[in-house]
Amino acid sequence: MASRLVFVAAALLLFCLAQVSSDVEIEDQQNPVIRGANRRLLPFMDCGGLCKVRCSLHSRPNLCSRACGTCCVRCKCVPPGTSGNRELCGSCYTDMTTHGNRTKCP
């Protein structure tokens, strides 16, 4: 009877170990990015690439890219297209202003 109990406990332990080892593989495939003080899981954003497209037709592309990069990092969003559509990124993007009270995000 005791050997049977030991056998069942060992089988249960092996089953649990197999489940734990397979969970690690799933976690590696998702590859979440942790950022910010509240440690929310956020997907990776290519701010440089998105801002390059956004500022491609701007009269001052370097200035636009710098401002766009700041807004992208803070708001985690870059509107589609080369101009307009700012409201698609929400109030974080539309309400950010410079020290001179002008809109910051292109």
Sequence and secondary structure as in RCSB ss.txt:
>XXXX:A:sequence
MASRLVFVAAALLLFCLAQVSSDVEIEDQQNPVIRGANRRLLPFMDCGGLCKVRCSLHSRPNLCSRACGTCCVRC
KCVPPGTSGNRELCGSCYTDMTTHGNRTKCP
>XXXX:A:secstr
 HHHHHHHHHHHHHHHHHHHHHHHHHHHHH  EEETTTTEEE    HHHHHHHHTTT SSHHHHHHHHHHHHHHH
S   SSSS  GGGG HHHHH B TTSSB   
